[in-house]
Amino acid sequence: MESGNTLIEAAARVAGSRYKLAMKLGESQSFLSHIEHGKKRMPPSLAARMAAIAGVDARRAAMEALVSQEKDHEKAVALANALGVPAPPEPEISNGLTVQLA
């Protein structure tokens, strides 16, 4: 399945523009932008509607969106396995250090 960004791009292409996609979905363009930039998670119902517009598997898109909402990685992997969709990648581990550049 496609990531949120690619799904938005594919649906916008079919709808004719991001503006037309947002109107068709009853969502604001800024909400879709927040999803694209990782500031918001894609709700499963929105993923399904967007996938239907893009002509891809709406059921799978909704299941993948559901998995992506799980914050605990182990739980997300278990859910993905139960639903038969790809498991999310391992989260990057930060050493907690911040570097200040001049």
C-alpha positions as CSV (number, residue, x, y, z in Angstrom):
1,M,0.0,0.0,0.0
2,E,1.0,3.5,-0.4
3,S,2.2,5.8,2.4
4,G,-0.1,8.7,3.4
5,N,1.9,11.1,1.1
6,T,1.7,8.9,-1.9
7,L,-1.9,8.1,-1.3
8,I,-2.7,11.8,-1.1
9,E,-0.7,12.4,-4.3
10,A,-2.5,9.6,-6.2
11,A,-5.9,10.7,-5.0
12,A,-5.2,14.4,-5.9
13,R,-4.1,13.3,-9.3
14,V,-7.4,11.5,-9.9
15,A,-9.4,14.3,-8.4
16,G,-7.6,16.9,-10.5
17,S,-5.9,18.9,-7.7
18,R,-5.3,18.9,-4.0
19,Y,-8.0,21.5,-3.6
20,K,-10.5,19.4,-5.5
21,L,-9.5,16.4,-3.4
22,A,-10.0,18.3,-0.2
23,M,-13.4,19.5,-1.3
24,K,-14.4,16.0,-2.4
25,L,-13.4,14.6,1.0
26,G,-14.9,17.4,3.0
27,E,-11.5,18.2,4.6
28,S,-9.4,21.3,4.5
29,Q,-6.2,21.5,2.5
30,S,-4.3,22.3,5.6
31,F,-5.4,19.1,7.3
32,L,-4.2,17.1,4.3
33,S,-0.9,19.0,4.4
34,H,-0.5,18.2,8.1
35,I,-0.9,14.5,7.3
36,E,1.6,14.8,4.5
37,H,4.2,16.4,6.8
38,G,3.7,14.0,9.6
39,K,2.0,16.5,11.9
40,K,-1.3,14.5,11.9
41,R,-2.0,10.8,11.5
42,M,-4.3,9.7,8.7
43,P,-7.6,8.5,10.1
44,P,-8.5,5.1,8.7
45,S,-11.8,6.3,7.4
46,L,-10.1,9.1,5.4
47,A,-7.5,6.6,4.1
48,A,-10.3,4.4,2.8
49,R,-12.1,7.3,1.1
50,M,-8.9,8.6,-0.4
51,A,-7.9,5.1,-1.6
52,A,-11.3,4.7,-3.3
53,I,-10.8,8.0,-5.1
54,A,-7.2,6.9,-6.1
55,G,-8.5,3.5,-7.3
56,V,-6.5,1.4,-4.8
57,D,-7.6,-1.1,-2.1
58,A,-9.6,1.0,0.4
59,R,-9.8,-1.8,2.9
60,R,-6.0,-2.2,3.0
61,A,-5.5,1.5,3.2
62,A,-7.8,1.7,6.2
63,M,-6.0,-1.2,7.9
64,E,-2.6,0.3,7.3
65,A,-3.8,3.7,8.6
66,L,-5.1,1.9,11.7
67,V,-1.7,0.2,12.3
68,S,0.1,3.6,11.9
69,Q,-2.0,5.1,14.7
70,E,-0.6,2.6,17.3
71,K,2.2,4.4,19.1
72,D,3.6,1.3,20.7
73,H,5.8,-0.4,18.1
74,E,5.3,-4.0,19.5
75,K,1.5,-3.5,19.5
76,A,1.6,-2.0,16.0
77,V,3.6,-5.0,14.7
78,A,1.1,-7.4,16.4
79,L,-1.9,-5.5,14.9
80,A,-0.2,-5.5,11.4
81,N,0.4,-9.2,11.6
82,A,-3.2,-9.8,12.7
83,L,-4.6,-7.7,9.8
84,G,-2.2,-9.1,7.2
85,V,-0.6,-5.7,6.3
86,P,3.1,-4.7,6.4
87,A,4.5,-4.0,9.9
88,P,5.8,-0.5,10.5
89,P,9.6,0.0,10.5
90,E,11.5,0.0,13.7
91,P,11.6,3.4,15.3
92,E,14.9,5.3,15.1
93,I,16.6,5.4,18.5
94,S,18.0,8.7,19.5
95,N,20.9,9.0,21.9
96,G,19.2,12.1,23.4
97,L,22.1,14.3,22.5
98,T,21.4,17.6,20.7
99,V,24.0,19.4,18.8
100,Q,23.9,23.1,18.5
101,L,25.3,24.4,15.2
102,A,26.9,27.8,15.1
